[in-house]
C-alpha cells in the first residue's frame, strides 16, 4: 500500500486502483451508511451535550476521540482542526490499511467498522495487538530505520467493511506548535503515563498462562465491543480459534482446548458464531473488569467478522 499525503492520490494494495480521496465531510454520509452495531442508536455512549458534534460523522467516533484528547489534556478544538485537514477512505474486509515498515507519515482514525493491528513475525505468523473500532486512532506507533525515516511499527487490516479518516503527522505537529508550553508539558506527562501503562500491561501479559491471557482478552473485548443480554455479555465480533490464537500468541489447538475447558466450566458459552461471558466469568481472577458495557438486544446486534477468511467461525464440535 502506497500512501502519500492526503492531497495526492492514494493507492490501496487490495485492488491496486488509484483512488482520489474525498473530503472527510463529503465522504461522511457514505461512511454513516456502513455503521457497525456499536455506532447505532442505543449502542453508543451517552453524548455530552456540551460537545459540538460534526454533522455526517458517526457520533461514537467523535466522542471516543474527544475522550482521548481529554485524557491527553488537549483542547476539543483539536478534533475540529483534524477533521478539516482529513480525508476518508473505505476499506473492504481483508484489505490492508498500512504495512509494517511503510512510511509513517499518516495517522488513521477509524470512523466505522472493525480493524485489527498486528505484528508480523518472520516465520509468517503474527500477533494481534489490538482490535480497533469507531473512534480509535491507529498508526501512530513508529520506529526509526537506518536511514532515519519514521516507519510503521505494526500493520493493520480491515476486518469488516471500514471507513478510516487519514491525517498527516506534519499537520499534527503544526497543531502542537500552537499549544502553550504548559499544555505541551501536560501532554508529555500524559503520553508517558500511557506508554508506561502499556509497557506494564505487556510485561504482565507475557508472564501469564495461555488460559489467563485468553481471559484477559475476553474481558478487553467485552469492555470495547460487549453487549449485555439476559445471559450476561455478548461479544459482538465473530472470533475464530485462529484469531484468538493470534491474540494470545499460542497455537490454534491450544485455544480449542481452552475454549472447551471454559465452556465445560460454564465460564463462557457460544451463541452461533459469538461468545457469551457468563456470570461465572466475573469470578475469574486476572481478568479485565467488564464495566460501562452497552446494553442491547442480542437479536438486534449486527455481527462483526474477526477474520477475512470466508469460512465461518468454527464451533466447538468442528474445532
SENU-509370 format. One record per residue (C-alpha): residue number from 1; residue in one letter; x, y, z. Coordinates in nm, 2 decimals, decimal comma, always signed. Each point is the difference from the previous one (the first is absolute). Example, Ala and Ser with C-alpha at 12.3 -4.5 7.8 and 13.67 -1.06 7.14 Angstrom:
<bado=1; pati=A; px=+1,23; py=-0,45; pz=+0,78> $
<bado=2; pati=S; px=+0,14; py=+0,34; pz=-0,07> $
This chain:
<bado=1; pati=X; px=+0,00; py=+0,00; pz=+0,00> $
<bado=2; pati=X; px=+0,14; py=+0,33; pz=-0,10> $
<bado=3; pati=X; px=-0,12; py=+0,30; pz=+0,20> $
<bado=4; pati=X; px=+0,10; py=+0,35; pz=-0,09> $
<bado=5; pati=X; px=-0,13; py=+0,32; pz=+0,15> $
<bado=6; pati=X; px=-0,38; py=+0,03; pz=+0,00> $
<bado=7; pati=X; px=+0,01; py=+0,25; pz=-0,27> $
<bado=8; pati=X; px=+0,13; py=-0,25; pz=-0,24> $
<bado=9; pati=X; px=-0,12; py=-0,33; pz=-0,15> $
<bado=10; pati=X; px=-0,01; py=-0,29; pz=+0,24> $
<bado=11; pati=X; px=+0,06; py=-0,35; pz=-0,13> $
<bado=12; pati=X; px=-0,14; py=-0,30; pz=+0,20> $
<bado=13; pati=X; px=+0,18; py=-0,33; pz=-0,03> $
<bado=14; pati=X; px=-0,32; py=-0,21; pz=-0,01> $
<bado=15; pati=X; px=-0,10; py=+0,12; pz=-0,34> $
<bado=16; pati=X; px=+0,29; py=+0,20; pz=-0,13> $
<bado=17; pati=X; px=-0,25; py=+0,26; pz=-0,12> $
<bado=18; pati=X; px=+0,08; py=+0,37; pz=+0,06> $
<bado=19; pati=X; px=-0,26; py=+0,18; pz=+0,21> $
<bado=20; pati=X; px=-0,01; py=+0,37; pz=+0,03> $
<bado=21; pati=X; px=-0,12; py=+0,05; pz=+0,36> $
<bado=22; pati=X; px=-0,31; py=+0,21; pz=+0,06> $
<bado=23; pati=X; px=-0,03; py=+0,26; pz=+0,27> $
<bado=24; pati=X; px=-0,08; py=-0,15; pz=+0,34> $
<bado=25; pati=X; px=-0,32; py=+0,21; pz=+0,00> $
<bado=26; pati=X; px=-0,10; py=-0,11; pz=-0,34> $
<bado=27; pati=X; px=+0,06; py=-0,37; pz=+0,07> $
<bado=28; pati=X; px=-0,16; py=+0,00; pz=+0,34> $
<bado=29; pati=X; px=-0,35; py=-0,08; pz=-0,13> $
<bado=30; pati=X; px=+0,13; py=-0,31; pz=-0,17> $
<bado=31; pati=X; px=+0,19; py=-0,10; pz=+0,32> $
<bado=32; pati=X; px=-0,31; py=+0,03; pz=+0,21> $
<bado=33; pati=X; px=-0,17; py=-0,26; pz=-0,22> $
<bado=34; pati=X; px=+0,25; py=-0,26; pz=+0,11> $
<bado=35; pati=X; px=-0,04; py=+0,06; pz=+0,37> $
<bado=36; pati=X; px=+0,06; py=-0,31; pz=+0,21> $
<bado=37; pati=X; px=-0,22; py=-0,12; pz=+0,28> $
<bado=38; pati=X; px=+0,20; py=+0,20; pz=+0,26> $
<bado=39; pati=X; px=-0,07; py=+0,33; pz=-0,18> $
<bado=40; pati=X; px=-0,38; py=-0,04; pz=-0,03> $
<bado=41; pati=X; px=-0,25; py=+0,18; pz=+0,23> $
<bado=42; pati=X; px=-0,02; py=-0,17; pz=+0,34> $
<bado=43; pati=X; px=+0,34; py=-0,17; pz=-0,03> $
<bado=44; pati=X; px=+0,22; py=+0,31; pz=+0,01> $
<bado=45; pati=X; px=+0,12; py=+0,20; pz=+0,30> $
<bado=46; pati=X; px=-0,20; py=+0,28; pz=+0,16> $
<bado=47; pati=X; px=+0,07; py=+0,32; pz=-0,19> $
<bado=48; pati=X; px=+0,13; py=+0,30; pz=+0,18> $
<bado=49; pati=X; px=-0,24; py=+0,28; pz=-0,09> $
<bado=50; pati=X; px=+0,28; py=+0,26; pz=+0,04> $
<bado=51; pati=X; px=+0,21; py=-0,17; pz=-0,27> $
<bado=52; pati=X; px=-0,06; py=+0,13; pz=-0,35> $
<bado=53; pati=X; px=-0,05; py=-0,30; pz=-0,23> $
<bado=54; pati=X; px=+0,10; py=+0,04; pz=-0,37> $
<bado=55; pati=X; px=-0,29; py=-0,10; pz=-0,22> $
<bado=56; pati=X; px=+0,04; py=-0,30; pz=-0,23> $
<bado=57; pati=X; px=+0,26; py=-0,17; pz=+0,22> $
<bado=58; pati=X; px=-0,10; py=-0,29; pz=+0,24> $
<bado=59; pati=X; px=-0,05; py=+0,14; pz=+0,35> $
<bado=60; pati=X; px=+0,19; py=-0,29; pz=+0,16> $
<bado=61; pati=X; px=+0,31; py=+0,07; pz=-0,20> $
<bado=62; pati=X; px=+0,00; py=+0,36; pz=+0,10> $
<bado=63; pati=X; px=-0,08; py=-0,05; pz=+0,36> $
<bado=64; pati=X; px=+0,26; py=-0,27; pz=+0,05> $
<bado=65; pati=X; px=+0,27; py=+0,22; pz=-0,16> $
<bado=66; pati=X; px=-0,11; py=+0,29; pz=+0,22> $
<bado=67; pati=X; px=+0,04; py=-0,23; pz=+0,31> $
<bado=68; pati=X; px=+0,35; py=-0,08; pz=-0,12> $
<bado=69; pati=X; px=+0,08; py=+0,37; pz=-0,05> $
<bado=70; pati=X; px=-0,13; py=+0,08; pz=+0,35> $
<bado=71; pati=X; px=+0,23; py=-0,28; pz=+0,14> $
<bado=72; pati=X; px=+0,29; py=+0,17; pz=-0,17> $
<bado=73; pati=X; px=-0,12; py=+0,34; pz=+0,13> $
<bado=74; pati=X; px=-0,04; py=+0,13; pz=-0,35> $
<bado=75; pati=X; px=-0,28; py=+0,25; pz=-0,10> $
<bado=76; pati=X; px=-0,31; py=-0,13; pz=-0,17> $
<bado=77; pati=X; px=+0,07; py=+0,24; pz=-0,29> $
<bado=78; pati=X; px=+0,28; py=-0,24; pz=-0,11> $
<bado=79; pati=X; px=-0,27; py=-0,23; pz=-0,12> $
<bado=80; pati=X; px=-0,16; py=+0,26; pz=-0,23> $
<bado=81; pati=X; px=+0,35; py=+0,09; pz=-0,13> $
<bado=82; pati=X; px=+0,09; py=-0,36; pz=-0,08> $
<bado=83; pati=X; px=-0,34; py=-0,05; pz=-0,18> $
<bado=84; pati=X; px=+0,06; py=+0,31; pz=-0,21> $
<bado=85; pati=X; px=+0,33; py=-0,15; pz=-0,13> $
<bado=86; pati=X; px=-0,10; py=-0,36; pz=-0,03> $
<bado=87; pati=X; px=-0,12; py=-0,23; pz=-0,27> $
<bado=88; pati=X; px=-0,22; py=-0,31; pz=+0,01> $
<bado=89; pati=X; px=+0,07; py=-0,34; pz=-0,17> $
<bado=90; pati=X; px=-0,20; py=-0,31; pz=+0,01> $
<bado=91; pati=X; px=+0,16; py=-0,34; pz=+0,03> $
<bado=92; pati=X; px=-0,15; py=-0,34; pz=-0,09> $
<bado=93; pati=X; px=+0,03; py=-0,29; pz=+0,24> $
<bado=94; pati=X; px=+0,35; py=-0,14; pz=-0,01> $
<bado=95; pati=X; px=+0,15; py=+0,30; pz=-0,16> $
<bado=96; pati=X; px=+0,33; py=+0,13; pz=+0,15> $
<bado=97; pati=X; px=-0,02; py=+0,35; pz=+0,15> $
<bado=98; pati=X; px=+0,38; py=+0,03; pz=+0,06> $
<bado=99; pati=X; px=+0,29; py=-0,23; pz=+0,00> $
<bado=100; pati=X; px=+0,29; py=-0,04; pz=+0,24> $
<bado=101; pati=X; px=+0,30; py=+0,19; pz=-0,12> $
<bado=102; pati=X; px=-0,20; py=+0,24; pz=-0,22> $
<bado=103; pati=X; px=+0,06; py=+0,37; pz=+0,04> $
<bado=104; pati=X; px=-0,17; py=+0,13; pz=+0,32> $
<bado=105; pati=X; px=-0,11; py=+0,34; pz=-0,13> $
<bado=106; pati=X; px=-0,38; py=-0,07; pz=+0,04> $
<bado=107; pati=X; px=-0,21; py=-0,07; pz=+0,31> $
<bado=108; pati=X; px=-0,33; py=-0,18; pz=-0,03> $
<bado=109; pati=X; px=-0,33; py=+0,07; pz=+0,18> $
<bado=110; pati=X; px=-0,26; py=-0,28; pz=-0,02> $
<bado=111; pati=X; px=-0,34; py=+0,13; pz=-0,08> $
<bado=112; pati=X; px=-0,20; py=-0,32; pz=-0,06> $
<bado=113; pati=X; px=+0,06; py=-0,37; pz=+0,00> $
<bado=114; pati=X; px=+0,26; py=-0,22; pz=+0,17> $
<bado=115; pati=X; px=+0,37; py=-0,01; pz=-0,07> $
<bado=116; pati=X; px=+0,29; py=-0,19; pz=+0,16> $
<bado=117; pati=X; px=+0,35; py=+0,10; pz=+0,07> $
<bado=118; pati=X; px=+0,26; py=-0,27; pz=+0,01> $
<bado=119; pati=X; px=+0,38; py=-0,07; pz=+0,00> $
<bado=120; pati=X; px=+0,12; py=-0,24; pz=-0,28> $
<bado=121; pati=X; px=+0,26; py=-0,25; pz=+0,10> $
<bado=122; pati=X; px=+0,28; py=-0,11; pz=-0,23> $
<bado=123; pati=X; px=-0,14; py=-0,36; pz=-0,01> $
<bado=124; pati=X; px=-0,33; py=+0,12; pz=-0,15> $
<bado=125; pati=X; px=-0,20; py=+0,01; pz=+0,32> $
<bado=126; pati=X; px=-0,13; py=+0,31; pz=+0,16> $
<bado=127; pati=X; px=-0,11; py=+0,13; pz=+0,34> $
<bado=128; pati=X; px=-0,31; py=+0,21; pz=+0,01> $
<bado=129; pati=X; px=+0,06; py=+0,29; pz=+0,24> $
<bado=130; pati=X; px=-0,33; py=+0,18; pz=-0,04> $
<bado=131; pati=X; px=-0,35; py=+0,00; pz=-0,15> $
<bado=132; pati=X; px=-0,10; py=+0,35; pz=-0,08> $
<bado=133; pati=X; px=-0,35; py=+0,14; pz=-0,04> $
<bado=134; pati=X; px=-0,17; py=+0,33; pz=-0,07> $
<bado=135; pati=X; px=+0,20; py=+0,29; pz=+0,17> $
<bado=136; pati=X; px=+0,33; py=-0,19; pz=+0,04> $
<bado=137; pati=X; px=+0,32; py=+0,15; pz=-0,14> $
<bado=138; pati=X; px=+0,25; py=-0,24; pz=-0,14> $
<bado=139; pati=X; px=+0,33; py=+0,03; pz=-0,20> $
<bado=140; pati=X; px=+0,17; py=+0,24; pz=+0,25> $
<bado=141; pati=X; px=+0,26; py=-0,26; pz=+0,12> $
<bado=142; pati=X; px=+0,31; py=+0,02; pz=-0,21> $
<bado=143; pati=X; px=+0,37; py=-0,09; pz=+0,00> $
<bado=144; pati=X; px=+0,29; py=+0,17; pz=-0,16> $
<bado=145; pati=X; px=+0,20; py=-0,19; pz=-0,27> $
<bado=146; pati=X; px=+0,37; py=+0,02; pz=-0,08> $
<bado=147; pati=X; px=-0,07; py=+0,29; pz=-0,24> $
<bado=148; pati=X; px=-0,17; py=+0,20; pz=+0,28> $
<bado=149; pati=X; px=-0,35; py=-0,05; pz=-0,15> $
<bado=150; pati=X; px=-0,30; py=-0,05; pz=+0,22> $
<bado=151; pati=X; px=-0,17; py=-0,33; pz=-0,10> $
<bado=152; pati=X; px=-0,31; py=-0,18; pz=+0,13> $
<bado=153; pati=X; px=+0,07; py=-0,24; pz=+0,29> $
<bado=154; pati=X; px=-0,30; py=-0,21; pz=-0,07> $
<bado=155; pati=X; px=-0,24; py=-0,09; pz=-0,28> $
<bado=156; pati=X; px=-0,38; py=+0,04; pz=-0,02> $
<bado=157; pati=X; px=-0,28; py=-0,17; pz=-0,19> $
<bado=158; pati=X; px=-0,37; py=+0,06; pz=-0,04> $
<bado=159; pati=X; px=-0,20; py=-0,28; pz=+0,17> $
<bado=160; pati=X; px=-0,34; py=+0,13; pz=-0,12> $
<bado=161; pati=X; px=-0,08; py=+0,27; pz=-0,26> $
<bado=162; pati=X; px=+0,15; py=+0,31; pz=+0,17> $
<bado=163; pati=X; px=+0,03; py=+0,37; pz=-0,05> $
<bado=164; pati=X; px=+0,32; py=+0,16; pz=+0,12> $
<bado=165; pati=X; px=+0,10; py=+0,37; pz=+0,01> $
<bado=166; pati=X; px=+0,36; py=+0,09; pz=-0,08> $
<bado=167; pati=X; px=+0,20; py=+0,30; pz=+0,12> $
<bado=168; pati=X; px=+0,37; py=+0,07; pz=-0,03> $
<bado=169; pati=X; px=+0,25; py=+0,01; pz=+0,28> $
<bado=170; pati=X; px=+0,12; py=+0,33; pz=-0,13> $
<bado=171; pati=X; px=-0,34; py=+0,16; pz=+0,06> $
<bado=172; pati=X; px=-0,01; py=-0,15; pz=+0,35> $
<bado=173; pati=X; px=+0,34; py=+0,15; pz=+0,07> $
<bado=174; pati=X; px=-0,10; py=+0,34; pz=-0,13> $
<bado=175; pati=X; px=-0,31; py=-0,02; pz=+0,23> $
<bado=176; pati=X; px=+0,22; py=-0,08; pz=+0,30> $
<bado=177; pati=X; px=+0,23; py=+0,29; pz=-0,07> $
<bado=178; pati=X; px=-0,29; py=+0,23; pz=+0,08> $
<bado=179; pati=X; px=-0,05; py=-0,14; pz=+0,35> $
<bado=180; pati=X; px=+0,14; py=+0,18; pz=+0,30> $
<bado=181; pati=X; px=+0,32; py=-0,14; pz=+0,17> $
<bado=182; pati=X; px=-0,22; py=-0,10; pz=+0,30> $
<bado=183; pati=X; px=-0,23; py=-0,20; pz=-0,23> $
<bado=184; pati=X; px=+0,29; py=-0,17; pz=-0,16> $
<bado=185; pati=X; px=+0,15; py=-0,10; pz=+0,34> $
<bado=186; pati=X; px=-0,34; py=-0,15; pz=+0,10> $
<bado=187; pati=X; px=-0,02; py=-0,18; pz=-0,33> $
<bado=188; pati=X; px=+0,35; py=-0,16; pz=+0,05> $
<bado=189; pati=X; px=-0,10; py=-0,11; pz=+0,35> $
<bado=190; pati=X; px=-0,32; py=-0,15; pz=-0,13> $
<bado=191; pati=X; px=+0,17; py=-0,18; pz=-0,28> $
<bado=192; pati=X; px=+0,27; py=-0,13; pz=+0,23> $
<bado=193; pati=X; px=-0,27; py=-0,14; pz=+0,23> $
<bado=194; pati=X; px=-0,18; py=-0,16; pz=-0,29> $
<bado=195; pati=X; px=+0,31; py=-0,17; pz=-0,14> $
<bado=196; pati=X; px=+0,11; py=-0,11; pz=+0,36> $
<bado=197; pati=X; px=-0,34; py=-0,16; pz=+0,06> $
<bado=198; pati=X; px=+0,02; py=-0,18; pz=-0,34> $
<bado=199; pati=X; px=+0,35; py=-0,13; pz=+0,07> $
<bado=200; pati=X; px=-0,10; py=-0,11; pz=+0,35> $
<bado=201; pati=X; px=-0,30; py=-0,19; pz=-0,14> $
<bado=202; pati=X; px=+0,21; py=-0,17; pz=-0,27> $
<bado=203; pati=X; px=+0,26; py=-0,11; pz=+0,26> $
<bado=204; pati=X; px=-0,28; py=-0,15; pz=+0,21> $
<bado=205; pati=X; px=-0,17; py=-0,16; pz=-0,30> $
<bado=206; pati=X; px=+0,32; py=-0,18; pz=-0,10> $
<bado=207; pati=X; px=+0,02; py=-0,16; pz=+0,35> $
<bado=208; pati=X; px=-0,35; py=-0,14; pz=-0,01> $
<bado=209; pati=X; px=-0,12; py=-0,35; pz=-0,11> $
<bado=210; pati=X; px=-0,19; py=-0,03; pz=-0,33> $
<bado=211; pati=X; px=-0,32; py=-0,05; pz=+0,20> $
<bado=212; pati=X; px=+0,06; py=+0,32; pz=+0,19> $
<bado=213; pati=X; px=+0,09; py=+0,19; pz=-0,32> $
<bado=214; pati=X; px=-0,33; py=-0,12; pz=-0,16> $
<bado=215; pati=X; px=-0,20; py=+0,11; pz=+0,30> $
<bado=216; pati=X; px=+0,16; py=+0,35; pz=-0,02> $
<bado=217; pati=X; px=-0,07; py=+0,02; pz=-0,38> $
<bado=218; pati=X; px=-0,36; py=-0,09; pz=+0,05> $
<bado=219; pati=X; px=-0,03; py=+0,26; pz=+0,27> $
<bado=220; pati=X; px=+0,15; py=+0,27; pz=-0,22> $
<bado=221; pati=X; px=-0,22; py=-0,09; pz=-0,29> $
<bado=222; pati=X; px=-0,31; py=+0,01; pz=+0,23> $
<bado=223; pati=X; px=+0,11; py=+0,35; pz=+0,11> $
<bado=224; pati=X; px=+0,03; py=+0,13; pz=-0,35> $
<bado=225; pati=X; px=-0,24; py=-0,21; pz=-0,20> $
<bado=226; pati=X; px=-0,23; py=-0,16; pz=+0,25> $
<bado=227; pati=X; px=-0,38; py=+0,01; pz=+0,01> $
<bado=228; pati=X; px=-0,20; py=-0,11; pz=+0,31> $
<bado=229; pati=X; px=-0,29; py=-0,24; pz=-0,03> $
<bado=230; pati=X; px=-0,18; py=-0,22; pz=+0,25> $
<bado=231; pati=X; px=+0,28; py=-0,26; pz=+0,00> $
<bado=232; pati=X; px=+0,27; py=+0,25; pz=+0,08> $
<bado=233; pati=X; px=+0,23; py=+0,16; pz=-0,27> $
<bado=234; pati=X; px=+0,00; py=-0,08; pz=-0,37> $
<bado=235; pati=X; px=+0,32; py=+0,07; pz=-0,20> $
<bado=236; pati=X; px=-0,11; py=+0,14; pz=-0,33> $
<bado=237; pati=X; px=+0,31; py=-0,08; pz=-0,20> $
<bado=238; pati=X; px=+0,00; py=-0,34; pz=-0,17> $
<bado=239; pati=X; px=+0,32; py=-0,16; pz=+0,13> $
<bado=240; pati=X; px=+0,15; py=-0,32; pz=-0,14> $
<bado=241; pati=X; px=+0,24; py=-0,21; pz=+0,20> $
<bado=242; pati=X; px=+0,28; py=+0,11; pz=-0,23> $
<bado=243; pati=X; px=-0,08; py=+0,37; pz=+0,07> $
<bado=244; pati=X; px=+0,01; py=-0,07; pz=+0,37> $
<bado=245; pati=X; px=+0,33; py=-0,19; pz=-0,03> $
<bado=246; pati=X; px=+0,15; py=+0,31; pz=-0,17> $
<bado=247; pati=X; px=-0,11; py=+0,22; pz=+0,29> $
<bado=248; pati=X; px=+0,16; py=-0,22; pz=+0,27> $
<bado=249; pati=X; px=+0,30; py=-0,12; pz=-0,20> $
<bado=250; pati=X; px=-0,09; py=-0,36; pz=+0,02> $
<bado=251; pati=X; px=-0,09; py=-0,29; pz=-0,24> $
<bado=252; pati=X; px=-0,35; py=-0,05; pz=-0,13> $
<bado=253; pati=X; px=-0,03; py=-0,35; pz=+0,17> $
<bado=254; pati=X; px=+0,09; py=+0,17; pz=+0,33> $
<bado=255; pati=X; px=-0,29; py=+0,25; pz=-0,04> $
<bado=256; pati=X; px=-0,24; py=-0,28; pz=-0,10> $
<bado=257; pati=X; px=+0,09; py=-0,19; pz=+0,32> $
<bado=258; pati=X; px=-0,03; py=+0,31; pz=+0,22> $
<bado=259; pati=X; px=-0,34; py=+0,10; pz=-0,15> $
<bado=260; pati=X; px=-0,13; py=-0,35; pz=+0,06> $
<bado=261; pati=X; px=+0,12; py=+0,02; pz=+0,36> $
<bado=262; pati=X; px=-0,16; py=+0,34; pz=+0,06> $
<bado=263; pati=X; px=-0,33; py=-0,12; pz=-0,15> $
<bado=264; pati=X; px=+0,00; py=-0,31; pz=+0,23> $
<bado=265; pati=X; px=+0,06; py=+0,22; pz=+0,30> $
<bado=266; pati=X; px=-0,29; py=+0,23; pz=-0,10> $
<bado=267; pati=X; px=+0,23; py=+0,30; pz=-0,03> $
<bado=268; pati=X; px=-0,09; py=+0,07; pz=-0,36> $
<bado=269; pati=X; px=-0,26; py=-0,13; pz=-0,25> $
<bado=270; pati=X; px=-0,05; py=+0,01; pz=-0,37> $
<bado=271; pati=X; px=-0,29; py=+0,16; pz=-0,19> $
<bado=272; pati=X; px=+0,04; py=-0,07; pz=-0,37> $
<bado=273; pati=X; px=+0,33; py=+0,16; pz=-0,09> $
<bado=274; pati=X; px=+0,03; py=+0,21; pz=+0,31> $
<bado=275; pati=X; px=+0,13; py=-0,05; pz=+0,36> $
<bado=276; pati=X; px=-0,20; py=+0,09; pz=+0,31> $
<bado=277; pati=X; px=+0,17; py=+0,07; pz=+0,33> $
<bado=278; pati=X; px=-0,22; py=-0,16; pz=+0,27> $
<bado=279; pati=X; px=-0,04; py=+0,10; pz=+0,36> $
<bado=280; pati=X; px=+0,29; py=-0,23; pz=+0,10> $
<bado=281; pati=X; px=+0,23; py=+0,22; pz=-0,20> $
<bado=282; pati=X; px=-0,02; py=+0,27; pz=+0,26> $
<bado=283; pati=X; px=+0,16; py=-0,23; pz=+0,25> $
<bado=284; pati=X; px=+0,30; py=-0,08; pz=-0,22> $
<bado=285; pati=X; px=+0,33; py=+0,15; pz=+0,14> $
<bado=286; pati=X; px=+0,24; py=+0,21; pz=-0,21> $
<bado=287; pati=X; px=-0,27; py=+0,11; pz=-0,25> $
<bado=288; pati=X; px=-0,08; py=+0,35; pz=-0,11> $
<bado=289; pati=X; px=-0,31; py=+0,14; pz=+0,19> $
<bado=290; pati=X; px=-0,30; py=+0,02; pz=-0,23> $
<bado=291; pati=X; px=-0,15; py=+0,35; pz=+0,05> $
<bado=292; pati=X; px=-0,19; py=+0,26; pz=-0,20> $
<bado=293; pati=X; px=-0,14; py=-0,26; pz=-0,23> $
<bado=294; pati=X; px=-0,25; py=+0,11; pz=-0,26> $
<bado=295; pati=X; px=-0,34; py=-0,16; pz=+0,06> $
<bado=296; pati=X; px=-0,16; py=-0,15; pz=-0,31> $
<bado=297; pati=X; px=-0,23; py=-0,27; pz=-0,12> $
<bado=298; pati=X; px=+0,20; py=-0,30; pz=-0,13> $
<bado=299; pati=X; px=-0,24; py=-0,05; pz=-0,28> $
<bado=300; pati=X; px=+0,05; py=+0,36; pz=-0,13> $
<bado=301; pati=X; px=+0,38; py=-0,01; pz=+0,02> $
<bado=302; pati=X; px=+0,16; py=-0,01; pz=-0,34> $
<bado=303; pati=X; px=+0,31; py=-0,23; pz=+0,02> $
<bado=304; pati=X; px=+0,35; py=+0,08; pz=-0,09> $
<bado=305; pati=X; px=+0,24; py=-0,23; pz=-0,17> $
<bado=306; pati=X; px=+0,33; py=-0,03; pz=+0,17> $
<bado=307; pati=X; px=+0,18; py=-0,17; pz=-0,29> $
<bado=308; pati=X; px=+0,01; py=+0,06; pz=-0,37> $
<bado=309; pati=X; px=-0,02; py=-0,37; pz=-0,06> $
<bado=310; pati=X; px=-0,32; py=-0,09; pz=-0,18> $
<bado=311; pati=X; px=-0,06; py=-0,31; pz=+0,21> $
<bado=312; pati=X; px=-0,23; py=+0,06; pz=+0,30> $
<bado=313; pati=X; px=+0,12; py=+0,00; pz=+0,36> $
<bado=314; pati=X; px=+0,05; py=-0,36; pz=+0,12> $
<bado=315; pati=X; px=-0,23; py=-0,15; pz=+0,25> $
<bado=316; pati=X; px=+0,15; py=-0,21; pz=+0,28> $
<bado=317; pati=X; px=-0,12; py=-0,32; pz=-0,16> $
<bado=318; pati=X; px=+0,18; py=+0,10; pz=-0,32> $
<bado=319; pati=X; px=+0,32; py=+0,14; pz=+0,15> $
